[in-house]
Amino acid sequence: MVDHSEEKELSGQEGCLRSEDATNLQDEQDVAAEDFGQSDNVADELGVLQKKYDELNDSHLRLMAEFDNYRKRTLREKADLIKSGGESALRNLLPVIDDFERALQNIRASDDIAVVAEGVDLIYNKFMGYLSQQGVKPIDADGKPFDVEMFEAIAIVPAPDEEMKGKVLDCVQRGYTLYDKVIRHGKVVVGE
C-alpha cells in the first residue's frame, strides 16, 4: 500500500519548487532583458565612440599631412629665396665689374696716374654705396676704445700718450657689420 500522504507532501513540495523555479526563471529573463537593454546601450555608445574616434583620427592624419606639406613648401621657398637673393646680389655687382674692366683698359692705355686714380676712386665709392644699400657698413676703428666684440687685436704697442691707452692706434684690416651684426672683426693695433 502506498501512503498517499507522503505523495501529497512530495507533490506539494514539487509544486513549491516548480513555482520557485518559475519565479527564478522569470527573474533570469528580466535580468537577461536588462542585460540585453544594457548591451544595446553599450553597443550604441560603442558605435558613437568609434565614430568619434574615426573622425578624430582622420582629422589628426589630415593635420599631419598639412603640416608636412607646409614644412616642405617653406623649405622650398627658403631655398628659392636664398638662391634668388644671391642672384640679385651678384646681378647688382656686375656694373662694378664692368667699371673695373674699363679701368684696367684705361690703366694700360693711359700715362696719367691721376686720372686712373680718380677712376679707381669712383669705382670704390660705387662699390661702397652698393654695400651700404645691402646693409653692410665699415667699422670705424682709429682712436676708438678697444672692444673685443668689434675688433681683433693683432698687436699691442706702447701708447704714444696716456689718453691712447686701451684705444685703437692703427687699423690693419677694416671690419664690417651687416645690419649691426659684426660679419668681420677689424684687425687692429692697440695702445698699452
C-alpha positions in Angstrom: 0.0 0.0 0.0 1.2 3.4 -0.9 1.0 6.1 1.5 -0.9 9.0 -0.1 0.0 11.4 2.5 3.7 11.2 1.5 2.7 11.6 -2.1 0.7 14.7 -1.3 3.6 16.1 0.6 6.0 15.4 -2.2 3.7 16.8 -4.8 3.2 19.9 -2.6 7.0 20.3 -2.3 7.3 19.8 -6.1 4.7 22.4 -6.6 6.6 24.9 -4.4 9.8 24.0 -6.3 8.1 24.5 -9.6 6.7 27.8 -8.6 10.1 28.9 -7.2 11.7 27.7 -10.5 9.2 29.7 -12.4 9.9 32.8 -10.3 13.7 32.3 -10.7 13.2 31.7 -14.4 11.2 34.9 -14.6 13.9 36.8 -12.7 16.6 35.5 -15.0 14.5 36.5 -18.0 14.2 40.0 -16.6 17.9 40.2 -15.9 18.6 38.9 -19.4 16.3 41.5 -20.8 18.1 44.2 -18.7 21.4 42.9 -19.9 20.2 42.9 -23.5 19.0 46.5 -23.0 22.3 47.4 -21.4 24.1 45.7 -24.2 22.1 47.6 -26.7 23.0 50.8 -24.9 26.7 49.7 -24.8 26.6 48.8 -28.5 25.1 52.2 -29.3 27.7 54.0 -27.1 30.5 52.0 -28.6 29.3 52.9 -32.1 29.2 56.6 -31.2 32.7 56.4 -29.6 34.0 54.5 -32.7 32.6 57.2 -35.0 34.1 59.9 -32.9 37.5 58.1 -32.8 37.4 57.7 -36.6 36.7 61.4 -37.0 39.5 62.5 -34.7 41.9 60.0 -36.3 41.0 61.3 -39.7 41.4 64.9 -38.5 44.8 64.1 -37.0 46.0 62.4 -40.2 44.9 65.4 -42.3 46.6 67.8 -39.9 49.9 65.8 -40.1 49.7 65.8 -43.9 49.0 69.5 -44.0 51.9 70.2 -41.7 54.2 68.0 -43.7 53.2 69.9 -46.9 53.7 73.3 -45.1 57.2 72.2 -44.0 58.2 71.1 -47.4 56.8 74.3 -49.0 58.6 76.6 -46.6 61.9 74.7 -47.1 61.4 75.0 -50.9 60.6 78.8 -50.6 63.5 79.3 -48.3 65.9 77.6 -50.8 64.4 79.7 -53.6 64.8 82.9 -51.6 68.4 82.1 -50.8 69.0 81.3 -54.4 67.3 84.4 -55.8 68.8 86.6 -53.1 72.3 85.5 -54.1 71.3 86.1 -57.8 70.2 89.6 -57.0 73.3 90.5 -55.1 75.5 89.2 -57.9 73.5 90.9 -60.6 73.9 94.2 -58.8 77.7 93.7 -58.6 78.0 93.3 -62.4 78.2 97.1 -63.1 81.1 97.3 -60.6 82.9 94.6 -62.5 82.2 96.4 -65.8 83.8 99.6 -64.3 86.8 97.6 -63.2 87.3 96.2 -66.7 87.1 99.7 -68.2 89.6 100.9 -65.5 92.0 98.1 -66.4 91.8 99.0 -70.1 92.5 102.7 -69.3 95.4 101.9 -67.0 97.2 100.1 -69.9 96.4 102.9 -72.3 96.9 106.0 -70.1 100.0 107.6 -68.8 98.2 110.0 -66.4 98.2 108.3 -63.0 95.9 111.0 -61.5 93.1 110.1 -64.0 93.5 106.4 -63.3 93.4 107.0 -59.5 90.3 109.1 -59.9 88.6 106.3 -61.9 89.5 103.7 -59.3 88.3 106.0 -56.6 84.9 106.3 -58.4 84.6 102.5 -58.6 85.5 102.2 -54.9 82.8 104.7 -54.0 80.2 103.0 -56.2 81.0 99.6 -54.6 80.8 101.0 -51.1 77.5 102.6 -52.0 76.2 99.2 -53.1 77.4 97.6 -49.9 75.7 100.3 -47.9 72.4 99.6 -49.7 72.8 96.0 -48.7 73.2 96.9 -45.0 77.0 96.4 -44.9 78.8 99.2 -43.1 82.5 99.5 -42.3 83.5 99.7 -38.6 85.3 102.9 -37.7 88.3 101.9 -35.6 91.0 104.7 -35.3 91.1 106.3 -31.9 88.1 104.2 -30.6 88.3 102.3 -27.3 89.2 98.6 -28.0 86.1 96.4 -27.9 86.5 92.7 -28.3 83.0 92.5 -29.9 84.2 94.7 -32.8 87.9 94.2 -33.0 90.6 91.6 -33.0 93.9 92.8 -31.6 96.9 91.6 -33.7 99.5 93.7 -31.8 99.8 95.7 -28.6 102.3 98.6 -28.6 103.2 101.2 -26.1 100.8 104.1 -26.4 102.2 107.5 -27.5 100.4 109.3 -24.7 98.4 108.4 -21.6 95.0 109.0 -23.2 95.6 106.5 -26.0 96.0 103.5 -23.6 93.4 100.9 -24.4 92.4 102.5 -27.6 93.0 101.5 -31.3 96.1 103.1 -32.7 96.0 101.6 -36.2 93.6 99.5 -38.2 95.4 96.9 -40.3 92.2 95.4 -41.8 88.8 97.1 -41.6 85.9 95.2 -40.0 82.3 95.3 -41.3 78.8 94.9 -39.9 75.7 93.7 -41.6 72.6 95.3 -40.0 74.6 95.9 -36.8 75.9 92.3 -36.6 79.7 92.0 -37.0 80.4 89.9 -40.1 84.2 90.6 -39.9 86.1 91.9 -36.9 88.6 94.7 -37.6 92.2 93.7 -37.1 93.8 96.5 -35.1 96.9 97.6 -33.1 96.1 98.6 -29.6 97.9 101.0 -27.3 99.1 99.8 -23.9 
